Amino acid sequence: MIVTVTCNPSLDRTLAVAALVRGEVIRAESTMEDPGGKGVNVTRFLVARGNASVAVLPSGGAIGRALVGALSDAGIPHRAVPIAGATRSNVTVVEPDGTTTKLNEPGPALSGAEVDALVAAVAERAMPGGWVVVAGSLPADLDTSIVARLGEVARAAGARFALDASGAALADGLAAGPDLIKPNAEELGEVLGRPLATLDEVLAGCDEARARGAGAVICSLGAEGAVLVDGAGRWHGRGPAVPVVSTVGAGDSVLAGFLHGGGAGPDALRTGIAWATAAVQTPGTGVPDAALIDPAAVQVAELPRGTPSPPAEVAPTPA
């Protein structure tokens, strides 16, 4: 069982426009609405491919009810923890060339009792040999100690702990010793206090993240694919060139595909990149069609430790 935790979920609306011009009245060519939040996305992608997963999330207000309704309508297993605040709604604007603009609300604050209920809901569902995946931003004013608490829940259940976060949540979460983290290059560089502009710098950053507590690191690199660094080695994978419809949810697809592929090693990395390649060809945060997922088209190369990798400029994948 893969339990995902989305502390700050959303109802995501995606608008397709001919061009985004600041200050103008723009008519959308199409719209779509999806349950949102990184952990929610991971569960949606996993369930679509036959994996056992449940999304745990706080929910409040009319948007929260709509979000839970959308999950129920889609048949996505979930456990919604009621909160007094209102769940947020996010808007994504996509242009024909794939340029994506996101407008994200901050989300509601959670009381101490609501945080305790959220942690308890995860503890009820975590299982030996499974995963607890904490993904996405934290609500306003929520102490980052919740990451360590959820890591403790995973360990107590005999499950592995994955963290897909940024900023203080990632920095403080490293001390909790997650089995896996999945930042992009920009997020990892922010935590380490320096830009990671080349593949060698990214690999060095992954090594440092492991020294700070992470067991394994997947770092997504935009069009350059992703790298995996763990105790067994380090690998760089890259998918084929494809038409990009939307980059929203690409990072979530990498993580979901990696877990689907076994959660360790180069074959899992290959699967994760194949899922992300399919995701960028899919509007909004919709679940990619299975026909778009082609692991055989992903190139994965092992990079020996201590050996300089081929120089390459990298750009972060949207998380």
C-alpha positions in Angstrom: 0.0 0.0 0.0 1.3 3.5 -1.0 -0.2 6.1 1.3 0.1 9.6 0.0 -0.2 12.7 2.2 -1.2 16.0 0.7 -1.2 18.6 3.5 -2.3 21.4 1.2 -4.6 19.9 -1.5 -6.4 21.8 -4.2 -9.1 21.7 -6.8 -7.1 22.5 -10.0 -8.7 24.2 -13.0 -6.7 24.3 -16.2 -7.4 26.9 -18.9 -6.1 26.6 -22.5 -5.6 30.0 -24.1 -4.2 31.1 -27.5 -1.9 33.6 -25.7 -1.6 34.9 -22.2 -1.4 38.7 -22.3 -1.1 40.6 -19.0 -3.9 43.1 -18.5 -6.2 41.8 -21.3 -9.5 40.0 -21.3 -8.7 36.5 -22.6 -11.3 33.9 -23.5 -10.3 30.3 -22.7 -10.5 27.8 -25.6 -11.1 24.9 -23.2 -11.2 24.2 -19.4 -10.8 21.1 -17.3 -10.9 20.5 -13.6 -9.0 17.9 -11.6 -8.4 16.9 -8.0 -5.0 18.5 -7.2 -2.0 18.5 -4.9 1.1 16.5 -5.4 0.2 13.5 -3.2 -3.3 13.4 -4.7 -1.7 13.3 -8.2 0.7 10.5 -7.2 -2.3 8.4 -6.0 -4.3 9.2 -9.1 -1.5 8.1 -11.4 -0.8 4.9 -9.3 -4.4 3.8 -9.1 -4.8 4.2 -12.8 -2.1 1.6 -13.4 -3.4 -0.9 -10.9 -1.4 0.0 -7.8 -2.9 0.0 -4.3 -2.8 3.6 -3.0 -4.8 5.9 -0.9 -4.7 9.7 -0.7 -4.9 11.2 2.8 -5.8 14.9 2.8 -7.5 17.7 4.8 -10.7 19.0 3.4 -12.9 22.0 4.2 -15.4 24.4 2.7 -17.2 24.2 -0.7 -14.0 23.6 -2.6 -13.0 20.8 -0.2 -16.4 19.1 -0.8 -16.0 19.5 -4.5 -12.5 18.0 -4.3 -13.6 15.0 -2.3 -16.6 14.6 -4.7 -14.2 14.5 -7.7 -12.0 11.9 -6.0 -15.1 9.8 -5.3 -16.5 10.2 -8.8 -13.1 9.1 -10.2 -12.9 6.0 -7.9 -9.8 7.2 -6.2 -9.3 5.8 -2.7 -9.0 8.6 -0.2 -9.4 9.6 3.4 -10.5 13.2 3.9 -9.9 14.8 7.3 -12.4 17.5 8.0 -11.0 21.0 8.8 -12.5 24.3 9.6 -10.7 26.2 6.9 -11.4 26.2 3.2 -9.5 24.1 0.8 -7.7 26.1 -1.9 -8.4 26.3 -5.6 -5.5 26.7 -8.1 -5.6 27.9 -11.7 -3.2 26.8 -14.5 -3.0 28.7 -17.8 -1.5 26.7 -20.7 -0.5 28.2 -24.1 -0.2 26.3 -27.4 3.6 26.1 -27.1 3.4 24.4 -23.7 4.2 27.5 -21.7 2.5 27.0 -18.3 1.5 29.7 -15.8 0.2 28.6 -12.4 -1.7 30.7 -9.9 -1.7 28.9 -6.6 -3.6 30.0 -3.5 -1.8 29.7 -0.1 -4.3 27.3 1.4 -5.8 27.1 4.9 -4.2 27.0 8.3 -4.6 23.8 10.3 -5.2 23.6 14.0 -3.2 21.3 16.3 -6.2 18.9 16.5 -6.6 18.8 12.8 -2.9 18.1 12.3 -3.2 15.3 14.9 -6.2 13.8 13.0 -4.3 13.9 9.7 -1.3 12.1 11.2 -3.6 9.5 12.8 -5.3 8.9 9.5 -2.0 8.1 7.9 -1.0 5.8 10.8 -4.3 3.8 10.3 -3.4 3.1 6.7 0.4 2.7 6.6 1.5 -0.9 6.2 4.7 -3.0 6.5 6.6 -3.0 3.2 4.6 -0.1 1.8 5.3 3.6 1.4 4.2 6.8 3.1 4.7 9.6 0.6 4.5 13.2 1.8 4.2 15.5 -1.2 3.6 19.1 -1.9 3.5 22.4 -0.1 2.5 22.9 3.5 -0.6 25.0 4.5 0.0 28.5 5.9 1.8 28.5 9.3 2.0 24.7 9.5 5.2 23.7 11.4 7.5 21.6 9.3 7.8 19.2 12.2 4.8 17.4 10.6 7.2 15.9 8.1 9.2 14.2 10.8 6.0 13.0 12.5 4.8 11.4 9.3 8.3 9.8 8.8 8.0 8.3 12.3 4.5 7.0 11.4 6.0 5.3 8.4 8.8 3.7 10.3 6.5 2.5 13.1 4.4 0.7 10.5 7.4 -0.8 8.8 6.8 1.3 5.7 9.3 3.4 3.7 9.1 7.2 3.7 9.3 9.4 0.6 9.4 13.2 0.6 8.6 15.4 -2.4 8.7 18.9 -1.0 10.7 22.2 -1.3 12.0 25.0 0.9 11.9 24.5 4.7 9.8 21.3 4.4 12.6 19.7 2.4 15.4 21.2 4.4 13.9 20.1 7.7 12.7 16.8 6.3 16.2 15.7 5.4 16.9 15.4 9.1 14.0 12.9 9.4 16.0 10.5 7.2 13.6 9.8 4.3 14.2 6.8 2.3 13.6 8.8 -0.9 13.4 12.5 -1.8 12.3 13.9 -5.2 13.2 17.5 -5.7 13.9 19.2 -9.0 17.3 20.9 -9.6 16.0 24.4 -8.5 14.4 23.0 -5.3 17.5 21.0 -4.4 19.8 24.0 -5.1 17.6 26.3 -2.9 18.0 23.9 0.0 21.8 23.5 -0.5 22.3 27.3 -0.9 23.7 27.3 -4.4 22.5 26.9 -8.0 22.9 23.6 -9.7 23.4 24.4 -13.3 25.2 21.4 -14.7 24.7 17.7 -14.4 27.9 17.3 -12.3 26.6 20.0 -9.9 23.3 18.2 -9.6 25.0 14.9 -8.8 27.1 16.6 -6.2 24.0 18.1 -4.8 22.3 14.7 -4.6 25.4 13.3 -2.8 25.1 16.2 -0.3 21.4 15.5 0.3 22.2 11.9 1.0 24.9 13.0 3.5 22.2 15.1 5.2 19.9 12.2 5.7 18.2 11.1 2.4 18.6 7.4 1.5 18.1 8.0 -2.3 17.5 11.1 -4.4 15.6 11.5 -7.7 16.3 14.9 -9.1 14.2 15.9 -12.1 16.0 18.0 -14.8 13.3 19.2 -17.2 14.1 18.2 -20.8 17.3 16.6 -19.6 15.3 13.9 -17.8 16.3 13.0 -14.2 19.0 11.5 -12.1 18.9 8.9 -9.4 21.6 8.7 -6.7 21.5 6.1 -4.0 23.8 3.8 -2.0 24.2 1.4 -5.0 25.1 4.0 -7.7 24.0 6.9 -9.7 22.1 7.0 -13.1 21.0 9.6 -15.6 17.9 8.9 -17.6 16.3 10.9 -20.5 13.1 10.3 -22.4 12.5 10.9 -26.1 11.6 14.3 -27.5 7.8 14.6 -27.5 5.3 17.5 -28.1 4.8 19.2 -24.7 1.1 20.0 -23.9 1.5 20.8 -20.2 4.3 20.3 -17.7 2.0 20.4 -14.7 2.2 17.1 -12.8 5.4 15.9 -14.6 7.3 15.7 -11.3 4.5 13.8 -9.7 4.5 11.3 -12.6 8.2 10.7 -12.1 7.7 9.8 -8.5 4.5 7.7 -9.2 6.3 5.8 -12.0 9.3 5.2 -9.9 7.2 3.7 -7.1 5.3 1.6 -9.7 8.6 0.4 -11.0 9.7 -1.0 -7.6 10.9 2.1 -5.8 14.6 1.5 -6.3 17.3 1.3 -9.0 17.7 2.2 -12.7 14.6 0.3 -14.0 12.4 2.2 -11.6 14.0 5.4 -12.8 13.3 4.4 -16.4 9.6 3.8 -15.5 9.4 7.1 -13.8 10.8 9.1 -16.7 8.5 7.1 -19.1 5.5 8.2 -17.0 6.6 11.8 -17.0 7.1 11.8 -20.7 3.5 10.7 -21.1 2.4 13.3 -18.6 3.8 16.3 -20.5 1.7 15.1 -23.5 -1.5 15.2 -21.5 -3.6 18.3 -20.8 -3.8 19.6 -17.2 -3.0 17.0 -14.6 -5.0 14.3 -16.3 -3.9 10.7 -16.1 -1.8 9.9 -19.2 -3.1 7.3 -21.6 -1.3 4.0 -21.2 -0.4 4.0 -24.9 1.9 7.1 -24.2 4.0 5.2 -21.6 7.0 3.7 -23.3 9.8 2.7 -20.9 11.8 1.2 -23.8 12.2 4.7 -25.3 13.9 6.0 -22.2 17.7 6.0 -22.2 19.4 5.3 -18.8 23.1 5.5 -18.3 25.1 4.6 -15.1 27.5 7.3 -14.0 30.4 5.8 -12.0 31.2 7.6 -8.8 34.2 9.9 -8.9 34.0 10.1 -12.7 33.0 13.4 -14.3 29.8 13.1 -16.2 29.4 14.6 -19.7 28.8 18.4 -19.4 25.1 19.3 -19.8 23.1 22.3 -18.9 20.0 21.4 -17.0 16.7 23.1 -16.3 14.4 22.1 -13.4 11.2 20.1 -14.0 8.1 21.7 -12.5 7.3 19.7 -9.4 
